[in-house]
Amino acid sequence: MPVQPTLLCIDDEENGIKVRKLLFEAEGFRVLTALDGPAGIDLFESQPVDAVILDYNMPRMDGAVVAERLKQLRPRVPIIMLSAELSAPPQARPSIDAFVAKGQSPAVLLSTTASLLRLRSHAHPELEGKYIAFVDERRRYLDVTDGVCELLGYTRAELLEMTIDQVTAPSLRPKTAPLFQQYRADGRQQGEYVLLGREGQQIPIDYIARVFPDGCMVARWAKKDRAQQLAS
């Protein structure tokens, strides 16, 4: 993470944006603010923004349209959407990285933003690939690649609200917690697994997972093709 990461907050509610500015500045962020989508896009284009906190309900241009435009400009910059709704609006999900309801504790917004920034700011070449997933000690997804989203049929924002257990084939779920505990104890694990896609399809994979010294828990998946499935 940069020494002083730059955060862009876009929200038409002036009081709310002031509170979030104070909140993040207290945590060492440089905070830019915009009161509507077009102004936010202009700032994003002209400033070195590291992450975006984006409201959904705004006049002139709603958060879904803004998020889509920002992702076109810089796909790797994480976008965290805020809304009074309980879940991310469907039209916004393809373009955002995480969702936080406005009624949740400010600590949730802080931790979500910090986690995405930390994971995006460094890489582990040993585990690069199309299907990469980061998790925490509760087996909850912290970040995933586009390939993981495509494989499972979920958006990134949806997966970041889910755990390994929820995308595991039902027959394997009783083994998920013991396997994960062993993985954390050993610092490394590899083998075969069966995932569960959004439409209920079972997806066999090979995987390699590592616990790195910086605390990252990362897994690389390889989808089994039909010939591999028949041979195993």
N, C-alpha and C positions, 0 to 999 in steps of 0.2 A: 504494500500500500504506500502511496506517496506520503511524504512527511506531513503535508497539509493537503489532503484530498479536497477537490472542489465539487461541491454538491449544488445541483440546480433544483430549486423548488418551484413548481408551477401550480398555482391555485388562485382562483378568483376571490377567495375569502381572505381579506387582508389580515384579520386578526389571527387566523389559523396559520398563515404563512409567517407571521412575525414570531409566533410561539415556536414553530419548527426551526426557524433561523436561530433563535436563542438556544434551543435544545442542541442543535448540531454544532454551533460555534463553541458551546461549552465542552464538546467532545473533541475539539481541535480541527473541525472542518472549516474551510472557506465556503461561504454560502452565497449563491446568487439567487435572486428571486424574480419571478415574472407573474403578472396577474391575469394573463390569458395565454392561450396556446401559441398564437403567432409571435408574441414577444418572447416566449420561451424558446421557440424554434430559432429565432434570431440570435439569442444568447448562446444556444447550443452550437450554432454554426460558427460563432466568433470567439468562443472561449474554450479552454481545455477542460471540459467537464468530465468528471470521473464517474458520477452516478446521478440519477434523476429521481426525484420524488414528485409524482404526478397525480393531481386530482382528476377524477373522472368527470363529474358534472360541472361544466364550465360553459359560459356563453361563447358565441362565435365559432368555437371549435372544441369538441369534446375530447376527453383524454384518450379515447381509442384512436382517433384520427391523429392526434399529436404523437402518440407512441409509435404508430406506424411510420410517420415521417422521421422521427428520431432514429428508429432502427434502420431505415434506409440510409441515413447519413453515417451512423457509426454503430454497427450491429453489436459490438462487444461491450458497449457501455450499458450497465444494468439499469433497468427502469423498474422502480417500485411504485405500484399504483395504490392510491388511497381512495376509499369510497365509503359512503355511509351504508352501502349494501353489505351483505354478509359474505359475498364471494365476488370474484372478479366478473364484470359483465362479459358475456360470451364474445362480443365483438372486439373486446380489448385483449383477450387472452393470447392470441397469436403473437402480439408485439411486446408483451411485458414479461419481466423476469420473476416478479413476486407480487403478491397482493397483501395489503394490510388494511383491515377495517378501521375506520376512524375512531370507533369506540374502544379499540384495544389500547393497552398500556403503551406509552411512548417508548418503553424499553424494547418492545417488539419491533418497532420501526427502526430503532437504533441498531439492534442486534442483526436484523435482516440486512440492513444496508451495509454494516461493517463486514458481515460474513461474505456477501457477494463481492465486495471490494477486495477483501483479502484473497479470495479464491481466484478472482480474475487477474490479480496483480502478479501472480507467480505461476510457474508451471513445473511439472515433473516429467521430464522427457522420457523417463522409463515407462510411463503409463499414458502416452499420447495415443490418440486414435479417434475413430468415429464415435464409438460408444463409451463415454467416460461419465462416471457418476461420483460425486462427492457426498458423503454422509456424515452425520454427527453420532455421538454416543448413544442417542435414542433411536438410531437407525432411520432417522429422518433425512430426506434428501436436502442438501444445501445448494447444489448446483448440478446441472447435467448439460451435456452437449445437445446440439440439434438432432444428432443421430439417435440419441436415447428417446427424445420426444417422438421422432418418426417411428421408431421401432415399437414403442408402447402405445402410441396413438393419443398421448396426452400433450397439452401445452406445458411449457416450462413452469408457468405460474401454478398450474394444477399439481405438477409433480413436486414442487417445493412445499406443498401442503401435505405430502404423503410420506409414508414410510416404506422400507423394503418389504415389509410384511404385506402391504396392500397390493403390491405388484408381483407377488409370489404365487405360483400355482398352489391351489388349496392342499394338495397332497404333501407339499413340502413345508407348509407353514409351521407345523410343530417343531421342525428342525431349525427354523430361522434364527431364533434367539440363541440356542446353544452354539450354532455355527459362528454367529457374530461374536459371541463371547470368546470363543477359541481364536478367532481372527485377531481380536484386540490383544489377546494375551501373547500370541505368537508374532504379531506384527506383519504377517504375510499369510496369504491363503490363495489357493487356486483350485479349480475343479469345474464341475458341471452344475448347472442350475436350470430351473425352468421358471420363466417369468410368465405373468398373466397380463395380456394386453387389454386395452379399454373395451374391446368387443368380446372379451372372454376367451380369446385365443391363447393357447399355450405356446410359448416361444422358448425352445431349448437354446442355451448359450454355454460357451466356455467362459471362464472369468479368471482374472488375476487381480488380487486386491493387496494393497500395501498400506501400512500405517507409517507415515514419514516422520522424521524427527521434529518437523515444525507442527506436528499434530494433525495434519491432513490425513483423512481416511478416504482413499481413492480406489475405485475399481475400474478396470478396463474389460469390456465384454467383447466377445466375438460370437456373432450369430452362427449357429450350426446350419449348414445347408442340408438338403435332403439326403445326399449321399452319406454325410457324416452321421445323420440320425439313424439311417439304416445299418451303418456299420457299428454303432455303439450299442 
